[in-house]
Amino acid sequence: MLRTLLVLLISLFTALSVIGQSKMADTLRSSLAVNLEIRPRTEYTFNYILAPNTSASPFINATQRNRLSAKYERKYWVINTEVQEIHLLDKYQKNSAIGSVNFYQLYFETTFKRLNIKAGRQSLLLDNGRIFSDAPWSQQSRSHEGIRIMLRGKKTSHDLIIFGTRDYGNQFDKTYSPVGTHNYKYLLVYHLNYNSGKRFSFNSINAIDAFSNPALPRNFNRLTMGGRLEVKERKWYLTINSYIQSGKNPKGQHLLAWYFQPEARFSGRKATVRVGAEFLSGSNPRLKPGHSGDFDVLYGVAWKFMGNMNVFTRFPADVAG
């Protein structure tokens, strides 16, 4: 009898505790999270991207990123703000200099189950980051300004993105700004992602970026279309990433270019074998004047794919066509 009564009392106490916690959780209507990040980076450079030269001297380049972020969250919406300062140490013959003070992110986002909207300055990472990435390796990273409409389902998701670039002034070095290096006027992106949950997934990125060049009579557009296919079968993993570009590049040249990346991986008990390649089209002397075959990786990350080679990270700039 005493044991039964003890069990009932414990059960009642547990139930009341759960109910109390549920009520406390229900009364929590908002939250505020504040974070501070200090990220110094020092690089030792000697004959980097240069032919061997005995007269060259090694030097050290040091930068530091200071980022303060505050995220205010309610039940159905979020406001996020991230201010960052890029500091340069011993550059331009100065002991200390400010590279840039800027907002890395400043946006409002809804948090409903399926349909959500994100408006303001925001980072963008799509698929594996080859075409669109927030570039976390660089000190300034990368962000865009505009609106993103997201529709999420069980297996399929859709993103419609509209970005624009304005005049950000020349108070700071645009190299250290998360938006300063963008030269598009408008950017329209549609991203489709399908995941079966087990063996098969597919995503497609279709982008149009519009440019304005004072030297040319009117605005012009560049179209990038393609996607990536993934297949998983037991110990095997296969993927193909492919894109095509047409229209006109930022220089106003007629463009027809392509990108192709196949990869296969076999995972055994004690070892994993991975084989892959990356092909980007370029130009050749047989092209007509005013035409280009140089594929541009748009606003993607380079170091993640070509970091071990170090010299080839920006396309098409680092390969000169």
N, C-alpha and C positions, 0 to 999 in steps of 0.2 A: 504494500500500500504506500509506504513511504517512498519507495523507488518510483512508483507511478506518479505520485504527486510531484516529485523532484523533476521528472521528465517533462510533465505538463508545465511547470513553472519555467524551466529552461526554454521550452518551445514558445511560451507566451512572451518571454523576454526577447527572444530572437525575432519574433514577428513584430513586436513593438519597435525594436531597433531598426528593422528594415523599413517599416512605415515612416519612422521618424527621419531616416536618411532620405527617403523618397520625397518627403515634404520639404526637407532642406534643399534637395536638388532642384525641386520645382521653384523654390523661391529665388534661386540664383538666376538673375535676369541678364547680367552682363559680366564681362571680364576684361581686364586690362593687363597686357603682358609687355614689359619693357626689357630690352636687351642691349648690351653694349659689346661690340666686337672690336678688338684691336689686332690688326694683322700686319706685322712687319715682314718684309721680304728683301733679302740681300742676294745679289747675283755677282759672281766673279767672272769677268769677261776677258778673254785674251785671243786675239785673232778670230773673233766670231764672224762668220759669213764673209771672211776675207781670205785672199790667198796668203800663204805663209809669208810673213814680213818681219825681218829681224829688227827693224826700226820701231815697230809697234810696241806699245807698253800696255801691260794689263791694267785694268781699272775695276773698281767696285761700284755697283749701282744699287742703291738702297731706296726702297719706297715703303710707305706704311699706309694702310687703309684703316680709318677710324669710322665705324658705322654705329649709329644709334637708331634703334627701331622701337616703335610703339604700336601695338595692335589692340584695338578696342573691338570687342566682339559682343553682339547681341544674338538673339535666337535666330533671326533670319537675315542678318547682314553683318558685315565686317568693314572696319576702316583700318587700313594699314599704312603707316608712314615710316620710311627709312631714309635718314639723312646720312650722307657719307662725305668724308673729306679724305682726299688722296694727298699725302705729304711726300715731298721729294727731299731726300737727304744728300747733300754734297753733289748737287747737280746744277748746271749753269754757273759753275764756279761760286756757288753759294753754299753755306753750311746747311741752310734750311729754306724750303720754298713750298708754297701751296700749289699743287697741280690742279686741283679742282675742289670746289665745295658745291654739292649738288644733292638733289633727291634721287636716290636709286629707285625707290618705289613710293608712290603716293596714289592710292586707289581706294575705291568703294566697291564692295562685292556683295552680292546677295548669296545666301546659302540655303536655297530650297532643295528639294529632293532631286528634281530633274532639270528644270530650266533655270539658269543663273546668268547674271550679267556682271561683268567686271569692267569698271570705267576708271580711267586715269593713267598715270605712268606705272608700267608693270613690266616684269620680266616675262619672257616667253620661251618655253622649252617644249618642242614637239618631237615625238619619236625618239631617235637616238641622238639628236642634237646636231646632225650633220647640216641641216638646212636652216633650222631655227634653234638657237640655244641662248641661255642666259650667261654663257661664257664665265663660269665661276672661277676658272683658273686665273684670269686677268684680275688685276687689282680693282679696276673700275667696273668690271662686269658689263652687262648690256641690258638695256630696257627700252621700251617703246611707249608712245603716248597714243591713247585711243580707247576703243571699246571692244570687248570680247564677249560674244554671246555663246553660251555652252549648253548643249542638250545632252544629257547622259541617260543611257538605257542599260539594260542588263548586259548586253553583249556589244552594243554599238553606241558610239558617241560622235557628236558633231560639234565643230567649232567654227564660228564665223567671226573673223577678226578684221577690224577696220582701224588702221593706224595712220597718223599723219606726222610730218616733221615741220617745225616752225623755226624761226631764227632765234637761236639760243645766245646770241651775242658772242663777244670775243674777250670777255674778262679773264677767262681761264683757258688753259691749253685743252683743246677739244679731244686730244688723245686720251686724257684722263677723265672724260665725261662718259657716263653710261649711254648718252644719246647723241653726243656731239659728232660722232663719225658717220651718222646716217646721212645719206645724200638723196634719199627718195623724198618725193613730195607727198605721195599717198601710197599706202600699202594695203592690199586686200588679200586675205587668206581664207581658204576653206580647208579644214582638216577633218577627214573621216577616219575613224578607227574602229575596227571590228576584231573581237577576240572571242574565239569559240570556247575558251577556258581550258582547253587541253592541248590539242595538237596544232591548231592553225590560228594565225592572226594576220591581219592585213591593215595597213594604214596608208592613206593617200594625202599628199599635201599639194595644193594648187594655189599658186600665188601670182598676183599681178602687182608690180611696183611701178609707179608713175614718176617720171623725172622731168625736171624743168632746167634747160640749159640756155642761158642768155645768148649763146653763140648760134643757137638753132632757131628756126622760125616758129616752132610750136612744141608743145609737150609730147612726150613719147612714152611708150609702155614696154615692159619686159614681162614675158609670161614664162612661168616655171611650173611644169606638171610632172607628176610621178608618184612613186610610193615604194613601200617596202613589204615584202612577203616573208613570213616566218613559218617554218614547218618543224615540229618536234615529233620524233618517233623513237621511243625508248632511249637508246644511248646516242642517237643522232640529232643534230640540230643543223638546219639549212636555212639560209636567208639570202634574198636578192634585193638590192636597193638600186633603183634606177630612176633617172629624171631626164627631161629634155627641156631646153630653153629656146625661146624664139622671141621675135620682136626686135627691140633695140636696147643695147647696153647703155650704161651711164654716159659713155662717150658719144652716143648717137649713132653708133655703127649698127648695121643690120646683123642680127645675131641668129645663129643656128648652132647649138651646142648640146652635148649630152654628158651624162654621168652614169657609171655602172659599177656596182660593188657586190660581187658574189662572196659568200663565205660558208664554210662547212666546219662542223666541230663534232668529234667523236670522244665521248667520255667513257673511259674504261675504269676498272677498279683502282688501278694504281697510277694511271696517267691519262692526260687529256691531249688530244692532237687537234690543232686548229689551223686551218688553211684558208687564206682569203686574199683578195686583191682589191685595188681601187683604181679605176680608170676615169680620167677627166679629159675631155676633148680639148684641143688647142687649135691655133691658127697655123696656116702654112702659106708660103709665098704664092701659091696658085690662086688664093682667094682674091676676089676683085677688091679694088680700093673701097674703103668704107664698109667692109664686111668683116665679121669676126666669128671664130669658132671656139672662143675661150669660155669654158663653163665657169660660172661664178657660184660659189657655195652660199651665196646670199648672206644671211645673218646667223650662220651656224658657227660651231666651234671647230677650231682647226687642231689645237694641241692634242686633243683626245685621239685623233686619228693619225696625225703625222708627227707627234711629239718626239718619238725616238729618232727621227731623222733631223728634227730641229730646224733645218734650213727651209724646208717646204711646209709652211703653215698657212700662208695667205694665198688664196687662189682668186684670180690668175696672176696676181702681182709677182709672186716669188718664182714663177717659171717663165715670165716674160713672153707669154703666148706659146 
